[in-house]
Amino acid sequence: IENALPLHGNAVLLELMLRNLLDNAVRYSPENSRVSLTLNRDGICVCDEGPGIAPEHMMRICERFYRPAGQTQQGSGLGLSIVESIAALHGLRLDLKNRPEGGLCAGLEKAV
């Protein structure tokens, strides 16, 4: 889509940002569930059918090395921190929202 955000940027960093979002969505979703990537002129969104993020962890989930207690998935706690940093470098903002039906949507939109 020619108008999808961002219009210009570092291709390697943007690929890493999207790969981290997609990897998290797949990693934290149940087997045989759906992960969607939506691109449009207003932003980019990755949604999954996983458990989402508990409200008490939402404020810290993008901190480097932060991993909520009880995590069973492998990882270092850097993925969302990397996504947030790359997004900021490209004039974007990361917005994480739990879906009412379950799962998480990670949206990237122009920073205001």
Biopython code that builds the backbone (N, CA, C, O; Angstrom):
import numpy as np
from Bio.PDB.StructureBuilder import StructureBuilder

atoms = [
    (1, "ILE", "N", (0.869, -1.174, 0.000)),
    (1, "ILE", "CA", (0.000, 0.000, 0.000)),
    (1, "ILE", "C", (0.900, 1.216, 0.000)),
    (1, "ILE", "O", (1.728, 1.370, 0.898)),
    (2, "GLU", "N", (0.758, 2.076, -0.980)),
    (2, "GLU", "CA", (1.708, 3.168, -1.115)),
    (2, "GLU", "C", (1.603, 4.220, -0.021)),
    (2, "GLU", "O", (2.579, 4.932, 0.216)),
    (3, "ASN", "N", (0.471, 4.352, 0.653)),
    (3, "ASN", "CA", (0.315, 5.366, 1.699)),
    (3, "ASN", "C", (0.505, 4.821, 3.103)),
    (3, "ASN", "O", (0.339, 5.566, 4.069)),
    (4, "ALA", "N", (0.849, 3.544, 3.252)),
    (4, "ALA", "CA", (1.015, 2.974, 4.592)),
    (4, "ALA", "C", (2.163, 3.652, 5.311)),
    (4, "ALA", "O", (3.134, 4.072, 4.682)),
    (5, "LEU", "N", (2.057, 3.759, 6.616)),
    (5, "LEU", "CA", (3.098, 4.392, 7.421)),
    (5, "LEU", "C", (4.213, 3.421, 7.708)),
    (5, "LEU", "O", (3.963, 2.217, 7.756)),
    (6, "PRO", "N", (5.411, 3.874, 7.899)),
    (6, "PRO", "CA", (5.923, 5.191, 7.535)),
    (6, "PRO", "C", (6.218, 5.235, 6.050)),
    (6, "PRO", "O", (6.462, 4.204, 5.423)),
    (7, "LEU", "N", (6.195, 6.421, 5.498)),
    (7, "LEU", "CA", (6.435, 6.569, 4.071)),
    (7, "LEU", "C", (7.913, 6.464, 3.727)),
    (7, "LEU", "O", (8.260, 6.027, 2.630)),
    (8, "HIS", "N", (8.787, 6.855, 4.642)),
    (8, "HIS", "CA", (10.234, 6.815, 4.420)),
    (8, "HIS", "C", (10.897, 6.326, 5.699)),
    (8, "HIS", "O", (10.395, 6.561, 6.798)),
    (9, "GLY", "N", (12.019, 5.650, 5.552)),
    (9, "GLY", "CA", (12.743, 5.215, 6.747)),
    (9, "GLY", "C", (13.818, 4.211, 6.417)),
    (9, "GLY", "O", (14.057, 3.878, 5.257)),
    (10, "ASN", "N", (14.455, 3.741, 7.457)),
    (10, "ASN", "CA", (15.511, 2.760, 7.339)),
    (10, "ASN", "C", (14.877, 1.380, 7.183)),
    (10, "ASN", "O", (14.251, 0.872, 8.113)),
    (11, "ALA", "N", (15.041, 0.779, 6.008)),
    (11, "ALA", "CA", (14.387, -0.492, 5.705)),
    (11, "ALA", "C", (14.777, -1.600, 6.678)),
    (11, "ALA", "O", (13.925, -2.398, 7.068)),
    (12, "VAL", "N", (16.035, -1.666, 7.073)),
    (12, "VAL", "CA", (16.496, -2.716, 7.986)),
    (12, "VAL", "C", (15.816, -2.552, 9.351)),
    (12, "VAL", "O", (15.349, -3.530, 9.935)),
    (13, "LEU", "N", (15.761, -1.326, 9.851)),
    (13, "LEU", "CA", (15.129, -1.094, 11.154)),
    (13, "LEU", "C", (13.623, -1.337, 11.094)),
    (13, "LEU", "O", (13.052, -1.919, 12.016)),
    (14, "LEU", "N", (12.981, -0.895, 10.017)),
    (14, "LEU", "CA", (11.541, -1.114, 9.893)),
    (14, "LEU", "C", (11.205, -2.598, 9.800)),
    (14, "LEU", "O", (10.200, -3.049, 10.350)),
    (15, "GLU", "N", (12.050, -3.354, 9.103)),
    (15, "GLU", "CA", (11.859, -4.808, 9.028)),
    (15, "GLU", "C", (12.002, -5.436, 10.415)),
    (15, "GLU", "O", (11.208, -6.298, 10.793)),
    (16, "LEU", "N", (13.005, -5.007, 11.165)),
    (16, "LEU", "CA", (13.208, -5.514, 12.523)),
    (16, "LEU", "C", (12.013, -5.181, 13.407)),
    (16, "LEU", "O", (11.571, -6.022, 14.190)),
    (17, "MET", "N", (11.485, -3.964, 13.291)),
    (17, "MET", "CA", (10.333, -3.545, 14.085)),
    (17, "MET", "C", (9.124, -4.441, 13.801)),
    (17, "MET", "O", (8.486, -4.942, 14.727)),
    (18, "LEU", "N", (8.817, -4.637, 12.526)),
    (18, "LEU", "CA", (7.671, -5.478, 12.171)),
    (18, "LEU", "C", (7.907, -6.937, 12.531)),
    (18, "LEU", "O", (6.991, -7.624, 12.982)),
    (19, "ARG", "N", (9.127, -7.410, 12.336)),
    (19, "ARG", "CA", (9.441, -8.801, 12.687)),
    (19, "ARG", "C", (9.253, -9.034, 14.186)),
    (19, "ARG", "O", (8.728, -10.073, 14.586)),
    (20, "ASN", "N", (9.675, -8.081, 15.018)),
    (20, "ASN", "CA", (9.498, -8.225, 16.466)),
    (20, "ASN", "C", (8.017, -8.269, 16.838)),
    (20, "ASN", "O", (7.607, -9.080, 17.669)),
    (21, "LEU", "N", (7.215, -7.397, 16.225)),
    (21, "LEU", "CA", (5.779, -7.408, 16.518)),
    (21, "LEU", "C", (5.132, -8.716, 16.090)),
    (21, "LEU", "O", (4.337, -9.293, 16.833)),
    (22, "LEU", "N", (5.469, -9.180, 14.900)),
    (22, "LEU", "CA", (4.890, -10.428, 14.408)),
    (22, "LEU", "C", (5.375, -11.623, 15.221)),
    (22, "LEU", "O", (4.591, -12.522, 15.525)),
    (23, "ASP", "N", (6.654, -11.643, 15.575)),
    (23, "ASP", "CA", (7.202, -12.731, 16.386)),
    (23, "ASP", "C", (6.502, -12.799, 17.740)),
    (23, "ASP", "O", (6.137, -13.882, 18.198)),
    (24, "ASN", "N", (6.314, -11.654, 18.379)),
    (24, "ASN", "CA", (5.601, -11.646, 19.665)),
    (24, "ASN", "C", (4.176, -12.163, 19.510)),
    (24, "ASN", "O", (3.705, -12.954, 20.327)),
    (25, "ALA", "N", (3.491, -11.714, 18.459)),
    (25, "ALA", "CA", (2.109, -12.137, 18.248)),
    (25, "ALA", "C", (2.018, -13.652, 18.076)),
    (25, "ALA", "O", (1.144, -14.295, 18.658)),
    (26, "VAL", "N", (2.915, -14.216, 17.284)),
    (26, "VAL", "CA", (2.909, -15.665, 17.066)),
    (26, "VAL", "C", (3.320, -16.397, 18.345)),
    (26, "VAL", "O", (2.703, -17.394, 18.720)),
    (27, "ARG", "N", (4.342, -15.907, 18.996)),
    (27, "ARG", "CA", (4.890, -16.561, 20.185)),
    (27, "ARG", "C", (3.887, -16.639, 21.338)),
    (27, "ARG", "O", (3.831, -17.642, 22.049)),
    (28, "TYR", "N", (3.099, -15.585, 21.520)),
    (28, "TYR", "CA", (2.194, -15.526, 22.669)),
    (28, "TYR", "C", (0.761, -15.912, 22.336)),
    (28, "TYR", "O", (-0.124, -15.773, 23.181)),
    (29, "SER", "N", (0.515, -16.390, 21.129)),
    (29, "SER", "CA", (-0.821, -16.837, 20.741)),
    (29, "SER", "C", (-0.909, -18.349, 20.819)),
    (29, "SER", "O", (0.090, -19.045, 20.636)),
    (30, "PRO", "N", (-2.105, -18.861, 21.090)),
    (30, "PRO", "CA", (-2.273, -20.317, 21.103)),
    (30, "PRO", "C", (-2.035, -20.909, 19.712)),
    (30, "PRO", "O", (-2.179, -20.231, 18.695)),
    (31, "GLU", "N", (-1.675, -22.161, 19.699)),
    (31, "GLU", "CA", (-1.475, -22.860, 18.437)),
    (31, "GLU", "C", (-2.751, -22.799, 17.606)),
    (31, "GLU", "O", (-3.854, -22.876, 18.146)),
    (32, "ASN", "N", (-2.598, -22.662, 16.292)),
    (32, "ASN", "CA", (-3.711, -22.609, 15.331)),
    (32, "ASN", "C", (-4.602, -21.378, 15.489)),
    (32, "ASN", "O", (-5.758, -21.397, 15.065)),
    (33, "SER", "N", (-4.083, -20.317, 16.087)),
    (33, "SER", "CA", (-4.870, -19.090, 16.186)),
    (33, "SER", "C", (-4.445, -18.136, 15.076)),
    (33, "SER", "O", (-3.497, -18.409, 14.340)),
    (34, "ARG", "N", (-5.138, -17.039, 14.964)),
    (34, "ARG", "CA", (-4.909, -16.090, 13.874)),
    (34, "ARG", "C", (-4.099, -14.884, 14.353)),
    (34, "ARG", "O", (-4.337, -14.340, 15.431)),
    (35, "VAL", "N", (-3.144, -14.488, 13.527)),
    (35, "VAL", "CA", (-2.385, -13.248, 13.714)),
    (35, "VAL", "C", (-2.614, -12.425, 12.451)),
    (35, "VAL", "O", (-2.454, -12.935, 11.342)),
    (36, "SER", "N", (-2.986, -11.162, 12.610)),
    (36, "SER", "CA", (-3.228, -10.327, 11.435)),
    (36, "SER", "C", (-2.295, -9.125, 11.415)),
    (36, "SER", "O", (-1.949, -8.573, 12.460)),
    (37, "LEU", "N", (-1.897, -8.732, 10.224)),
    (37, "LEU", "CA", (-1.094, -7.539, 9.980)),
    (37, "LEU", "C", (-1.913, -6.663, 9.045)),
    (37, "LEU", "O", (-2.250, -7.068, 7.932)),
    (38, "THR", "N", (-2.229, -5.462, 9.507)),
    (38, "THR", "CA", (-3.026, -4.532, 8.720)),
    (38, "THR", "C", (-2.202, -3.287, 8.445)),
    (38, "THR", "O", (-1.648, -2.680, 9.361)),
    (39, "LEU", "N", (-2.126, -2.912, 7.178)),
    (39, "LEU", "CA", (-1.434, -1.695, 6.764)),
    (39, "LEU", "C", (-2.457, -0.775, 6.116)),
    (39, "LEU", "O", (-3.228, -1.199, 5.255)),
    (40, "ASN", "N", (-2.462, 0.477, 6.529)),
    (40, "ASN", "CA", (-3.298, 1.462, 5.860)),
    (40, "ASN", "C", (-2.668, 2.836, 6.003)),
    (40, "ASN", "O", (-1.612, 2.972, 6.621)),
    (41, "ARG", "N", (-3.297, 3.846, 5.444)),
    (41, "ARG", "CA", (-2.679, 5.174, 5.456)),
    (41, "ARG", "C", (-2.558, 5.750, 6.853)),
    (41, "ARG", "O", (-1.765, 6.669, 7.062)),
    (42, "ASP", "N", (-3.318, 5.242, 7.821)),
    (42, "ASP", "CA", (-3.278, 5.756, 9.188)),
    (42, "ASP", "C", (-2.280, 5.042, 10.078)),
    (42, "ASP", "O", (-1.891, 5.572, 11.119)),
    (43, "GLY", "N", (-1.859, 3.846, 9.687)),
    (43, "GLY", "CA", (-0.923, 3.135, 10.529)),
    (43, "GLY", "C", (-0.764, 1.677, 10.179)),
    (43, "GLY", "O", (-1.220, 1.205, 9.137)),
    (44, "ILE", "N", (-0.114, 0.987, 11.068)),
    (44, "ILE", "CA", (0.183, -0.439, 10.943)),
    (44, "ILE", "C", (-0.306, -1.093, 12.223)),
    (44, "ILE", "O", (-0.095, -0.558, 13.312)),
    (45, "CYS", "N", (-0.956, -2.241, 12.107)),
    (45, "CYS", "CA", (-1.478, -2.906, 13.296)),
    (45, "CYS", "C", (-1.235, -4.413, 13.198)),
    (45, "CYS", "O", (-1.500, -5.028, 12.165)),
    (46, "VAL", "N", (-0.731, -4.994, 14.279)),
    (46, "VAL", "CA", (-0.559, -6.442, 14.398)),
    (46, "VAL", "C", (-1.460, -6.890, 15.548)),
    (46, "VAL", "O", (-1.298, -6.439, 16.682)),
    (47, "CYS", "N", (-2.409, -7.779, 15.250)),
    (47, "CYS", "CA", (-3.340, -8.273, 16.269)),
    (47, "CYS", "C", (-3.210, -9.787, 16.398)),
    (47, "CYS", "O", (-2.964, -10.495, 15.421)),
    (48, "ASP", "N", (-3.381, -10.259, 17.625)),
    (48, "ASP", "CA", (-3.286, -11.698, 17.862)),
    (48, "ASP", "C", (-4.451, -12.167, 18.723)),
    (48, "ASP", "O", (-5.302, -11.375, 19.126)),
    (49, "GLU", "N", (-4.474, -13.457, 18.995)),
    (49, "GLU", "CA", (-5.514, -14.072, 19.822)),
    (49, "GLU", "C", (-4.926, -14.656, 21.099)),
    (49, "GLU", "O", (-5.478, -15.598, 21.667)),
    (50, "GLY", "N", (-3.815, -14.100, 21.546)),
    (50, "GLY", "CA", (-3.158, -14.567, 22.764)),
    (50, "GLY", "C", (-3.828, -14.030, 24.020)),
    (50, "GLY", "O", (-4.961, -13.552, 23.961)),
    (51, "PRO", "N", (-3.140, -14.104, 25.156)),
    (51, "PRO", "CA", (-3.721, -13.684, 26.426)),
    (51, "PRO", "C", (-3.749, -12.172, 26.635)),
    (51, "PRO", "O", (-4.363, -11.695, 27.589)),
    (52, "GLY", "N", (-3.092, -11.413, 25.756)),
    (52, "GLY", "CA", (-2.998, -9.976, 25.979)),
    (52, "GLY", "C", (-1.991, -9.674, 27.079)),
    (52, "GLY", "O", (-1.198, -10.535, 27.463)),
    (53, "ILE", "N", (-2.028, -8.457, 27.578)),
    (53, "ILE", "CA", (-1.110, -8.029, 28.635)),
    (53, "ILE", "C", (-1.945, -7.613, 29.833)),
    (53, "ILE", "O", (-2.850, -6.787, 29.712)),
    (54, "ALA", "N", (-1.640, -8.188, 30.991)),
    (54, "ALA", "CA", (-2.379, -7.849, 32.203)),
    (54, "ALA", "C", (-2.238, -6.350, 32.481)),
    (54, "ALA", "O", (-1.156, -5.789, 32.310)),
    (55, "PRO", "N", (-3.324, -5.700, 32.909)),
    (55, "PRO", "CA", (-3.293, -4.255, 33.142)),
    (55, "PRO", "C", (-2.152, -3.798, 34.050)),
    (55, "PRO", "O", (-1.593, -2.721, 33.844)),
    (56, "GLU", "N", (-1.806, -4.597, 35.043)),
    (56, "GLU", "CA", (-0.742, -4.203, 35.971)),
    (56, "GLU", "C", (0.646, -4.222, 35.325)),
    (56, "GLU", "O", (1.595, -3.678, 35.890)),
    (57, "HIS", "N", (0.773, -4.837, 34.153)),
    (57, "HIS", "CA", (2.061, -4.888, 33.452)),
    (57, "HIS", "C", (2.127, -3.929, 32.262)),
    (57, "HIS", "O", (3.208, -3.673, 31.730)),
    (58, "MET", "N", (0.989, -3.406, 31.850)),
    (58, "MET", "CA", (0.932, -2.596, 30.635)),
    (58, "MET", "C", (1.871, -1.388, 30.680)),
    (58, "MET", "O", (2.496, -1.072, 29.668)),
    (59, "MET", "N", (1.987, -0.718, 31.797)),
    (59, "MET", "CA", (2.819, 0.482, 31.886)),
    (59, "MET", "C", (4.313, 0.174, 31.744)),
    (59, "MET", "O", (5.087, 1.036, 31.328)),
    (60, "ARG", "N", (4.711, -1.036, 32.084)),
    (60, "ARG", "CA", (6.141, -1.376, 32.074)),
    (60, "ARG", "C", (6.553, -2.312, 30.953)),
    (60, "ARG", "O", (7.742, -2.590, 30.796)),
    (61, "ILE", "N", (5.611, -2.803, 30.175)),
    (61, "ILE", "CA", (5.893, -3.879, 29.223)),
    (61, "ILE", "C", (6.916, -3.490, 28.153)),
    (61, "ILE", "O", (7.556, -4.369, 27.575)),
    (62, "CYS", "N", (7.083, -2.211, 27.883)),
    (62, "CYS", "CA", (8.058, -1.764, 26.879)),
    (62, "CYS", "C", (9.411, -1.407, 27.479)),
    (62, "CYS", "O", (10.317, -0.991, 26.757)),
    (63, "GLU", "N", (9.556, -1.564, 28.788)),
    (63, "GLU", "CA", (10.851, -1.310, 29.416)),
    (63, "GLU", "C", (11.837, -2.397, 28.999)),
    (63, "GLU", "O", (11.470, -3.564, 28.861)),
    (64, "ARG", "N", (13.071, -2.004, 28.805)),
    (64, "ARG", "CA", (14.099, -2.986, 28.447)),
    (64, "ARG", "C", (14.216, -4.046, 29.537)),
    (64, "ARG", "O", (14.264, -3.726, 30.725)),
    (65, "PHE", "N", (14.262, -5.289, 29.127)),
    (65, "PHE", "CA", (14.444, -6.471, 29.975)),
    (65, "PHE", "C", (13.263, -6.751, 30.910)),
    (65, "PHE", "O", (13.356, -7.643, 31.753)),
    (66, "TYR", "N", (12.171, -6.022, 30.783)),
    (66, "TYR", "CA", (11.015, -6.289, 31.656)),
    (66, "TYR", "C", (10.246, -7.484, 31.129)),
    (66, "TYR", "O", (9.829, -7.512, 29.971)),
    (67, "ARG", "N", (10.064, -8.465, 31.990)),
    (67, "ARG", "CA", (9.251, -9.638, 31.681)),
    (67, "ARG", "C", (8.379, -9.931, 32.882)),
    (67, "ARG", "O", (8.896, -10.149, 33.978)),
    (68, "PRO", "N", (7.056, -9.941, 32.705)),
    (68, "PRO", "CA", (6.171, -10.244, 33.831)),
    (68, "PRO", "C", (6.466, -11.622, 34.408)),
    (68, "PRO", "O", (6.859, -12.539, 33.687)),
    (69, "ALA", "N", (6.277, -11.752, 35.684)),
    (69, "ALA", "CA", (6.481, -13.045, 36.358)),
    (69, "ALA", "C", (5.576, -14.095, 35.721)),
    (69, "ALA", "O", (4.465, -13.795, 35.285)),
    (70, "GLY", "N", (6.070, -15.327, 35.675)),
    (70, "GLY", "CA", (5.283, -16.438, 35.166)),
    (70, "GLY", "C", (5.361, -16.635, 33.661)),
    (70, "GLY", "O", (4.638, -17.469, 33.115)),
    (71, "GLN", "N", (6.217, -15.893, 32.981)),
    (71, "GLN", "CA", (6.363, -16.062, 31.535)),
    (71, "GLN", "C", (6.950, -17.442, 31.233)),
    (71, "GLN", "O", (7.934, -17.851, 31.849)),
    (72, "THR", "N", (6.351, -18.144, 30.298)),
    (72, "THR", "CA", (6.874, -19.453, 29.905)),
    (72, "THR", "C", (7.583, -19.390, 28.556)),
    (72, "THR", "O", (8.324, -20.308, 28.204)),
    (73, "GLN", "N", (7.365, -18.328, 27.807)),
    (73, "GLN", "CA", (8.012, -18.170, 26.515)),
    (73, "GLN", "C", (9.433, -17.664, 26.700)),
    (73, "GLN", "O", (9.712, -16.871, 27.600)),
    (74, "GLN", "N", (10.333, -18.135, 25.833)),
    (74, "GLN", "CA", (11.710, -17.651, 25.880)),
    (74, "GLN", "C", (11.766, -16.233, 25.375)),
    (74, "GLN", "O", (10.973, -15.842, 24.519)),
    (75, "GLY", "N", (12.687, -15.467, 25.890)),
    (75, "GLY", "CA", (12.872, -14.099, 25.433)),
    (75, "GLY", "C", (13.677, -13.319, 26.445)),
    (75, "GLY", "O", (13.874, -13.753, 27.580)),
    (76, "SER", "N", (14.141, -12.154, 26.013)),
    (76, "SER", "CA", (14.977, -11.331, 26.885)),
    (76, "SER", "C", (14.239, -10.113, 27.410)),
    (76, "SER", "O", (14.760, -9.407, 28.274)),
    (77, "GLY", "N", (13.041, -9.849, 26.910)),
    (77, "GLY", "CA", (12.329, -8.660, 27.328)),
    (77, "GLY", "C", (12.766, -7.419, 26.574)),
    (77, "GLY", "O", (12.583, -6.302, 27.058)),
    (78, "LEU", "N", (13.339, -7.603, 25.398)),
    (78, "LEU", "CA", (13.804, -6.452, 24.611)),
    (78, "LEU", "C", (12.917, -6.142, 23.403)),
    (78, "LEU", "O", (12.987, -5.037, 22.866)),
    (79, "GLY", "N", (12.099, -7.076, 22.972)),
    (79, "GLY", "CA", (11.355, -6.931, 21.723)),
    (79, "GLY", "C", (10.533, -5.664, 21.627)),
    (79, "GLY", "O", (10.682, -4.910, 20.665)),
    (80, "LEU", "N", (9.666, -5.408, 22.602)),
    (80, "LEU", "CA", (8.814, -4.226, 22.523)),
    (80, "LEU", "C", (9.594, -2.947, 22.766)),
    (80, "LEU", "O", (9.221, -1.891, 22.254)),
    (81, "SER", "N", (10.666, -3.020, 23.535)),
    (81, "SER", "CA", (11.532, -1.858, 23.718)),
    (81, "SER", "C", (12.182, -1.475, 22.393)),
    (81, "SER", "O", (12.279, -0.294, 22.061)),
    (82, "ILE", "N", (12.620, -2.465, 21.650)),
    (82, "ILE", "CA", (13.216, -2.234, 20.328)),
    (82, "ILE", "C", (12.172, -1.641, 19.385)),
    (82, "ILE", "O", (12.454, -0.683, 18.666)),
    (83, "VAL", "N", (10.973, -2.210, 19.388)),
    (83, "VAL", "CA", (9.898, -1.707, 18.536)),
    (83, "VAL", "C", (9.612, -0.246, 18.854)),
    (83, "VAL", "O", (9.503, 0.579, 17.947)),
    (84, "GLU", "N", (9.491, 0.070, 20.124)),
    (84, "GLU", "CA", (9.187, 1.448, 20.539)),
    (84, "GLU", "C", (10.290, 2.419, 20.107)),
    (84, "GLU", "O", (9.998, 3.528, 19.661)),
    (85, "SER", "N", (11.545, 2.009, 20.236)),
    (85, "SER", "CA", (12.674, 2.865, 19.846)),
    (85, "SER", "C", (12.712, 3.096, 18.340)),
    (85, "SER", "O", (12.910, 4.225, 17.890)),
    (86, "ILE", "N", (12.526, 2.041, 17.565)),
    (86, "ILE", "CA", (12.539, 2.180, 16.106)),
    (86, "ILE", "C", (11.354, 3.029, 15.651)),
    (86, "ILE", "O", (11.487, 3.871, 14.763)),
    (87, "ALA", "N", (10.206, 2.799, 16.263)),
    (87, "ALA", "CA", (9.030, 3.600, 15.922)),
    (87, "ALA", "C", (9.311, 5.083, 16.156)),
    (87, "ALA", "O", (9.008, 5.914, 15.300)),
    (88, "ALA", "N", (9.885, 5.416, 17.303)),
    (88, "ALA", "CA", (10.180, 6.813, 17.626)),
    (88, "ALA", "C", (11.151, 7.418, 16.616)),
    (88, "ALA", "O", (10.997, 8.577, 16.230)),
    (89, "LEU", "N", (12.150, 6.645, 16.184)),
    (89, "LEU", "CA", (13.098, 7.136, 15.191)),
    (89, "LEU", "C", (12.426, 7.485, 13.856)),
    (89, "LEU", "O", (12.946, 8.287, 13.080)),
    (90, "HIS", "N", (11.286, 6.882, 13.606)),
    (90, "HIS", "CA", (10.566, 7.087, 12.351)),
    (90, "HIS", "C", (9.316, 7.950, 12.537)),
    (90, "HIS", "O", (8.453, 7.991, 11.660)),
    (91, "GLY", "N", (9.219, 8.633, 13.670)),
    (91, "GLY", "CA", (8.081, 9.520, 13.901)),
    (91, "GLY", "C", (6.786, 8.793, 14.172)),
    (91, "GLY", "O", (5.703, 9.321, 13.918)),
    (92, "LEU", "N", (6.896, 7.560, 14.697)),
    (92, "LEU", "CA", (5.724, 6.745, 14.997)),
    (92, "LEU", "C", (5.597, 6.523, 16.503)),
    (92, "LEU", "O", (6.551, 6.703, 17.260)),
    (93, "ARG", "N", (4.410, 6.134, 16.906)),
    (93, "ARG", "CA", (4.131, 5.824, 18.304)),
    (93, "ARG", "C", (3.552, 4.422, 18.366)),
    (93, "ARG", "O", (2.687, 4.063, 17.567)),
    (94, "LEU", "N", (4.034, 3.622, 19.326)),
    (94, "LEU", "CA", (3.511, 2.275, 19.559)),
    (94, "LEU", "C", (2.350, 2.363, 20.532)),
    (94, "LEU", "O", (2.469, 2.980, 21.591)),
    (95, "ASP", "N", (1.232, 1.753, 20.181)),
    (95, "ASP", "CA", (0.049, 1.740, 21.036)),
    (95, "ASP", "C", (-0.377, 0.286, 21.227)),
    (95, "ASP", "O", (-0.724, -0.394, 20.262)),
    (96, "LEU", "N", (-0.349, -0.184, 22.464)),
    (96, "LEU", "CA", (-0.735, -1.559, 22.782)),
    (96, "LEU", "C", (-2.110, -1.550, 23.434)),
    (96, "LEU", "O", (-2.352, -0.814, 24.390)),
    (97, "LYS", "N", (-3.009, -2.378, 22.905)),
    (97, "LYS", "CA", (-4.358, -2.453, 23.458)),
    (97, "LYS", "C", (-4.808, -3.904, 23.521)),
    (97, "LYS", "O", (-4.681, -4.649, 22.550)),
    (98, "ASN", "N", (-5.333, -4.293, 24.669)),
    (98, "ASN", "CA", (-5.952, -5.600, 24.785)),
    (98, "ASN", "C", (-7.276, -5.572, 24.028)),
    (98, "ASN", "O", (-8.016, -4.589, 24.080)),
    (99, "ARG", "N", (-7.559, -6.662, 23.328)),
    (99, "ARG", "CA", (-8.817, -6.777, 22.588)),
    (99, "ARG", "C", (-9.896, -7.307, 23.507)),
    (99, "ARG", "O", (-9.625, -8.209, 24.301)),
    (100, "PRO", "N", (-11.114, -6.781, 23.431)),
    (100, "PRO", "CA", (-12.203, -7.264, 24.298)),
    (100, "PRO", "C", (-12.462, -8.763, 24.136)),
    (100, "PRO", "O", (-12.824, -9.444, 25.095)),
    (101, "GLU", "N", (-12.273, -9.272, 22.912)),
    (101, "GLU", "CA", (-12.521, -10.695, 22.655)),
    (101, "GLU", "C", (-11.305, -11.570, 22.980)),
    (101, "GLU", "O", (-11.331, -12.784, 22.780)),
    (102, "GLY", "N", (-10.251, -10.940, 23.478)),
    (102, "GLY", "CA", (-9.012, -11.649, 23.808)),
    (102, "GLY", "C", (-7.943, -11.342, 22.795)),
    (102, "GLY", "O", (-8.227, -11.151, 21.613)),
    (103, "GLY", "N", (-6.733, -11.295, 23.251)),
    (103, "GLY", "CA", (-5.618, -10.990, 22.379)),
    (103, "GLY", "C", (-5.153, -9.550, 22.547)),
    (103, "GLY", "O", (-5.651, -8.806, 23.392)),
    (104, "LEU", "N", (-4.195, -9.187, 21.726)),
    (104, "LEU", "CA", (-3.577, -7.873, 21.802)),
    (104, "LEU", "C", (-3.455, -7.294, 20.406)),
    (104, "LEU", "O", (-3.212, -8.021, 19.444)),
    (105, "CYS", "N", (-3.625, -5.981, 20.296)),
    (105, "CYS", "CA", (-3.342, -5.253, 19.064)),
    (105, "CYS", "C", (-2.201, -4.296, 19.345)),
    (105, "CYS", "O", (-2.276, -3.478, 20.262)),
    (106, "ALA", "N", (-1.151, -4.402, 18.558)),
    (106, "ALA", "CA", (-0.008, -3.493, 18.637)),
    (106, "ALA", "C", (-0.089, -2.588, 17.421)),
    (106, "ALA", "O", (0.122, -3.026, 16.290)),
    (107, "GLY", "N", (-0.395, -1.326, 17.664)),
    (107, "GLY", "CA", (-0.564, -0.375, 16.577)),
    (107, "GLY", "C", (0.579, 0.596, 16.488)),
    (107, "GLY", "O", (1.142, 0.994, 17.508)),
    (108, "LEU", "N", (0.928, 0.982, 15.287)),
    (108, "LEU", "CA", (1.934, 2.006, 15.020)),
    (108, "LEU", "C", (1.255, 3.102, 14.236)),
    (108, "LEU", "O", (0.675, 2.856, 13.179)),
    (109, "GLU", "N", (1.327, 4.315, 14.757)),
    (109, "GLU", "CA", (0.710, 5.451, 14.084)),
    (109, "GLU", "C", (1.627, 6.652, 14.219)),
    (109, "GLU", "O", (2.563, 6.642, 15.018)),
    (110, "LYS", "N", (1.355, 7.688, 13.435)),
    (110, "LYS", "CA", (2.178, 8.895, 13.513)),
    (110, "LYS", "C", (2.130, 9.446, 14.937)),
    (110, "LYS", "O", (1.065, 9.551, 15.546)),
    (111, "ALA", "N", (3.306, 9.793, 15.450)),
    (111, "ALA", "CA", (3.384, 10.403, 16.764)),
    (111, "ALA", "C", (2.839, 11.824, 16.653)),
    (111, "ALA", "O", (3.088, 12.518, 15.668)),
    (112, "VAL", "N", (2.109, 12.241, 17.652)),
    (112, "VAL", "CA", (1.535, 13.587, 17.638)),
    (112, "VAL", "C", (2.399, 14.536, 18.409)),
    (112, "VAL", "O", (2.079, 15.720, 18.511)),
]
sb = StructureBuilder()
sb.init_structure("model")
sb.init_model(0)
sb.init_chain("A")
sb.init_seg("    ")
for serial, (resi, resn, name, xyz) in enumerate(atoms, 1):
    if name == "N":
        sb.init_residue(resn, " ", resi, " ")
    sb.init_atom(name, np.array(xyz, "f"), 0.0, 1.0, " ", f" {name:<3s}", serial, name[0])
structure = sb.get_structure()
